Amino acid sequence: MTHTAIYPGSFDPPTRGHEDLIRRALGLADRVIVAVAINPNKAPLFSVEERLRLLDATIGPEPRIELASFSGLLADFARSREATVVVRGLRAVSDFESEFQMALMNRRLNPGLETVFLVPALDLTYLSSSLVREVGRFGGNLDGLVSPAVAEALRQRFGA
């Protein structure tokens, strides 16, 4: 039986923290679907298509990783892709409460879906897409925060 995990997020933009969790999720499942969530209530910096391209450039060729996008409920998307595990990152204790609530709701909506929380590598714990956007907006050094492709996309977007 193939075990499929989903790592959902906005990935706006993808960071080295996201990349760390994606690669480590491969140790938990035979296949990992990195799923860009379409949230009509947010105004992202990059389009869904751009984020998928940036994820592809960041991850590189890996046959066990699939890139996708979805709208609606994660529990429904997981069911449609026969995924049994959701991977979520916890950077700080403050992340836990909302992630815990989402995990319980997803399990209620899809009883076969388990959530696994991963802590990022110690040197990436502070990293978030919003911080990366801010550094990029003001022309700061993005080395080690994002892949070269993402750094270039941020420089182009902000004209830095």
ROKOL-512528 format. One record per residue: residue in one letter; x, y, z of N, C-alpha, C in turn; residue number from 1. Coordinates in steps of 0.1 Angstrom, whole numbers, plus 5000, padded with zeros to 4 digits. Example, Ala and Ser with C-alpha at 12.3 -4.5 7.8 and 13.67 -1.06 7.14 Angstrom:
REM ROKOL-512528
  lumti  n_c1  n_c2  n_c3  ca_c1  ca_c2  ca_c3  c_c1  c_c2  c_c3  vexro
      a  5132  4943  5078   5123   4955   5078  5132  4967  5078      1
      s  5128  4978  5071   5137   4989   5071  5129  5000  5079      2
END
This chain:
REM ROKOL-512528
  lumti  n_c1  n_c2  n_c3  ca_c1  ca_c2  ca_c3  c_c1  c_c2  c_c3  vexro
      m  5008  4988  5000   5000   5000   5000  5009  5013  5000      1
      t  5006  5022  4992   5013   5034   4991  5007  5044  5001      2
      h  5016  5050  5009   5012   5061   5018  5015  5074  5012      3
      t  5004  5082  5011   5005   5096   5006  5003  5106  5016      4
      a  5012  5116  5017   5011   5127   5026  5009  5140  5018      5
      i  5002  5149  5024   5000   5162   5019  5006  5172  5028      6
      y  5014  5181  5022   5020   5193   5029  5013  5205  5023      7
      p  5002  5210  5029   4995   5222   5024  5001  5235  5029      8
      g  4999  5245  5021   5003   5258   5026  5001  5269  5015      9
      s  5005  5281  5019   5004   5292   5009  5017  5293  5001     10
      f  5028  5290  5007   5041   5290   5000  5043  5303  4992     11
      d  5041  5314  4999   5041   5327   4992  5052  5336  4998     12
      p  5064  5334  4996   5070   5324   4987  5075  5312  4994     13
      p  5079  5301  4987   5085   5290   4994  5099  5294  5000     14
      t  5101  5289  5012   5113   5292   5019  5122  5279  5021     15
      r  5134  5281  5027   5142   5269   5030  5135  5261  5041     16
      g  5127  5268  5049   5120   5260   5060  5110  5251  5053     17
      h  5103  5256  5043   5093   5247   5036  5101  5235  5029     18
      e  5112  5239  5023   5120   5228   5016  5124  5218  5026     19
      d  5129  5222  5038   5133   5212   5049  5122  5203  5052     20
      l  5110  5208  5054   5098   5200   5058  5094  5191  5047     21
      i  5095  5195  5035   5091   5187   5023  5100  5175  5022     22
      r  5113  5177  5023   5123   5166   5022  5122  5157  5034     23
      r  5119  5162  5046   5118   5153   5057  5105  5145  5057     24
      a  5094  5151  5051   5082   5144   5049  5083  5131  5041     25
      l  5093  5131  5032   5096   5119   5024  5099  5107  5032     26
      g  5104  5109  5045   5107   5098   5054  5094  5093  5060     27
      l  5083  5100  5059   5071   5095   5065  5061  5089  5055     28
      a  5063  5091  5042   5054   5086   5032  5061  5082  5020     29
      d  5054  5074  5011   5060   5070   4999  5059  5082  4988     30
      r  5049  5090  4990   5047   5101   4981  5042  5113  4989     31
      v  5047  5125  4986   5043   5138   4992  5037  5147  4982     32
      i  5025  5151  4984   5019   5162   4976  5021  5175  4983     33
      v  5028  5184  4977   5029   5198   4982  5018  5205  4975     34
      a  5009  5210  4983   4996   5215   4978  4995  5230  4982     35
      v  4995  5238  4972   4994   5253   4973  4979  5256  4975     36
      a  4975  5261  4987   4961   5264   4990  4957  5277  4983     37
      i  4946  5277  4977   4940   5289   4970  4930  5295  4981     38
      n  4934  5306  4986   4926   5313   4996  4921  5326  4990     39
      p  4908  5327  4987   4903   5339   4981  4903  5351  4991     40
      n  4905  5349  5004   4906   5360   5013  4920  5366  5015     41
      k  4929  5361  5008   4943   5366   5009  4947  5372  4995     42
      a  4956  5382  4996   4961   5388   4984  4976  5384  4983     43
      p  4979  5373  4977   4993   5368   4977  5002  5376  4968     44
      l  5015  5376  4971   5025   5383   4963  5027  5376  4950     45
      f  5027  5363  4950   5028   5355   4937  5015  5347  4934     46
      s  5013  5345  4922   5001   5337   4917  5003  5323  4921     47
      v  4993  5315  4920   4994   5301   4923  5004  5294  4913     48
      e  5003  5298  4901   5012   5292   4891  5026  5296  4893     49
      e  5028  5308  4897   5042   5312   4901  5047  5305  4913     50
      r  5039  5303  4923   5043   5296   4935  5046  5281  4931     51
      l  5039  5275  4923   5042   5261   4918  5055  5261  4911     52
      r  5057  5270  4902   5070   5271   4895  5082  5273  4905     53
      l  5080  5281  4915   5091   5284   4925  5093  5272  4933     54
      l  5083  5264  4937   5084   5252   4944  5092  5242  4936     55
      d  5088  5241  4923   5095   5232   4914  5110  5235  4913     56
      a  5113  5248  4912   5127   5252   4911  5135  5250  4924     57
      t  5128  5251  4935   5134   5249   4948  5136  5234  4951     58
      i  5127  5226  4948   5128   5211   4951  5137  5204  4941     59
      g  5135  5208  4929   5142   5200   4918  5136  5187  4915     60
      p  5142  5179  4907   5136   5166   4903  5135  5156  4914     61
      e  5123  5152  4918   5121   5142   4929  5108  5135  4925     62
      p  5109  5123  4920   5097   5116   4916  5087  5113  4926     63
      r  5091  5114  4939   5081   5111   4950  5074  5123  4954     64
      i  5077  5135  4949   5070   5147   4952  5062  5152  4941     65
      e  5049  5155  4944   5040   5160   4934  5036  5174  4938     66
      l  5035  5184  4929   5031   5197   4932  5017  5199  4927     67
      a  5008  5205  4935   4994   5206   4931  4989  5219  4938     68
      s  4977  5223  4934   4970   5234   4941  4956  5229  4944     69
      f  4949  5235  4954   4936   5231   4957  4929  5243  4963     70
      s  4915  5243  4962   4907   5252   4969  4897  5244  4977     71
      g  4890  5250  4986   4881   5243   4994  4887  5236  5006     72
      l  4881  5226  5011   4885   5219   5023  4897  5210  5021     73
      l  4907  5211  5029   4918   5202   5028  4914  5187  5030     74
      a  4905  5185  5039   4900   5171   5041  4894  5165  5029     75
      d  4887  5173  5021   4882   5168   5008  4893  5166  4998     76
      f  4902  5175  4997   4913   5173   4988  4921  5161  4991     77
      a  4924  5159  5004   4931   5147   5008  4924  5134  5004     78
      r  4911  5134  5006   4903   5122   5002  4903  5120  4987     79
      s  4903  5130  4980   4903   5129   4965  4917  5124  4960     80
      r  4927  5126  4968   4941   5122   4964  4945  5109  4971     81
      e  4936  5103  4979   4938   5091   4987  4950  5093  4997     82
      a  4951  5105  5002   4962   5108   5012  4957  5105  5026     83
      t  4966  5100  5034   4962   5096   5048  4969  5104  5059     84
      v  4979  5113  5054   4987   5121   5064  4987  5135  5059     85
      v  4986  5144  5068   4988   5158   5066  5001  5162  5074     86
      v  5010  5168  5067   5022   5173   5074  5021  5188  5076     87
      r  5024  5192  5088   5023   5206   5092  5036  5210  5100     88
      g  5040  5222  5098   5052   5226   5105  5048  5234  5117     89
      l  5056  5233  5128   5054   5241   5140  5067  5248  5143     90
      r  5067  5261  5141   5079   5269   5144  5079  5273  5159     91
      a  5068  5276  5165   5068   5281   5178  5055  5275  5185     92
      v  5055  5276  5198   5044   5272   5206  5031  5279  5202     93
      s  5032  5291  5198   5021   5299   5193  5014  5293  5181     94
      d  5021  5286  5173   5015   5279   5161  5006  5268  5165     95
      f  5009  5262  5177   5002   5249   5181  4987  5250  5182     96
      e  4982  5260  5188   4967   5261   5191  4959  5260  5178     97
      s  4962  5269  5168   4955   5269   5156  4957  5256  5148     98
      e  4969  5251  5148   4972   5239   5140  4965  5227  5146     99
      f  4964  5227  5160   4957   5216   5167  4942  5216  5163    100
      q  4936  5228  5163   4922   5229   5159  4920  5225  5145    101
      m  4928  5229  5136   4927   5224   5122  4928  5209  5121    102
      a  4938  5203  5128   4940   5189   5127  4927  5182  5132    103
      l  4922  5186  5143   4909   5180   5148  4898  5181  5138    104
      m  4896  5193  5132   4885   5195   5123  4888  5186  5110    105
      n  4900  5185  5106   4903   5177   5094  4900  5162  5097    106
      r  4903  5158  5109   4900   5144   5113  4885  5142  5114    107
      r  4878  5152  5119   4863   5150   5120  4857  5149  5106    108
      l  4862  5157  5096   4857   5157   5083  4862  5145  5074    109
      n  4873  5140  5078   4879   5129   5071  4886  5120  5081    110
      p  4879  5110  5088   4884   5103   5099  4897  5095  5096    111
      g  4900  5092  5083   4912   5085   5080  4924  5093  5078    112
      l  4923  5106  5081   4933   5116   5079  4940  5119  5092    113
      e  4953  5116  5093   4961   5120   5105  4970  5132  5102    114
      t  4972  5140  5112   4981   5151   5110  4994  5149  5118    115
      v  5005  5151  5112   5018   5149   5118  5025  5163  5118    116
      f  5030  5167  5130   5036   5180   5131  5051  5178  5131    117
      l  5058  5186  5123   5072   5185   5122  5078  5199  5126    118
      v  5089  5198  5134   5096   5211   5138  5107  5213  5128    119
      p  5108  5225  5123   5119   5228   5113  5133  5226  5119    120
      a  5142  5225  5110   5156   5225   5115  5159  5238  5123    121
      l  5167  5236  5133   5169   5247   5143  5173  5260  5137    122
      d  5181  5260  5126   5185   5272   5120  5175  5279  5111    123
      l  5163  5272  5110   5152   5277   5101  5140  5280  5109    124
      t  5140  5278  5122   5128   5279   5131  5122  5293  5130    125
      y  5129  5303  5129   5124   5317   5129  5118  5321  5115    126
      l  5121  5313  5105   5118   5317   5091  5103  5315  5087    127
      s  5098  5326  5081   5084   5325   5076  5084  5333  5063    128
      s  5073  5330  5055   5072   5336   5042  5070  5351  5043    129
      s  5063  5355  5054   5061   5370   5056  5074  5377  5059    130
      l  5083  5371  5067   5096   5377   5070  5104  5377  5057    131
      v  5104  5367  5049   5111   5367   5036  5106  5378  5027    132
      r  5093  5379  5026   5088   5390   5017  5093  5404  5022    133
      e  5093  5406  5035   5098   5418   5041  5113  5421  5037    134
      v  5121  5411  5039   5135   5412   5036  5137  5415  5021    135
      g  5129  5408  5013   5130   5410   4998  5125  5424  4994    136
      r  5114  5429  5001   5109   5442   4998  5119  5453  5000    137
      f  5127  5451  5010   5137   5462   5013  5151  5458  5008    138
      g  5152  5449  4999   5165   5446   4993  5175  5439  5002    139
      g  5171  5432  5013   5180   5425   5022  5186  5412  5016    140
      n  5195  5407  5023   5202   5395   5018  5193  5383  5020    141
      l  5190  5376  5010   5181   5364   5010  5189  5351  5010    142
      d  5202  5351  5010   5210   5339   5010  5206  5330  5022    143
      g  5204  5318  5020   5201   5308   5031  5186  5308  5035    144
      l  5179  5318  5030   5164   5319   5034  5156  5313  5024    145
      v  5159  5314  5011   5152   5309   5000  5161  5303  4989    146
      s  5156  5296  4980   5164   5291   4969  5168  5303  4960    147
      p  5179  5301  4952   5182   5312   4943  5171  5316  4933    148
      a  5163  5307  4929   5151   5310   4920  5141  5319  4927    149
      v  5139  5316  4940   5129   5324   4948  5135  5338  4950    150
      a  5148  5339  4954   5155   5351   4956  5154  5360  4944    151
      e  5156  5354  4932   5156   5362   4919  5141  5367  4917    152
      a  5131  5358  4919   5117   5362   4918  5114  5374  4927    153
      l  5119  5374  4939   5116   5384   4948  5123  5397  4944    154
      r  5135  5396  4939   5142   5408   4934  5134  5414  4922    155
      q  5130  5406  4913   5122   5411   4902  5109  5417  4906    156
      r  5102  5411  4915   5089   5415   4920  5090  5429  4927    157
      f  5101  5431  4935   5103   5443   4942  5112  5453  4935    158
      g  5118  5449  4924   5127   5458   4917  5139  5461  4924    159
      a  5144  5452  4932   5156   5454   4940  5168  5449  4933    160
END
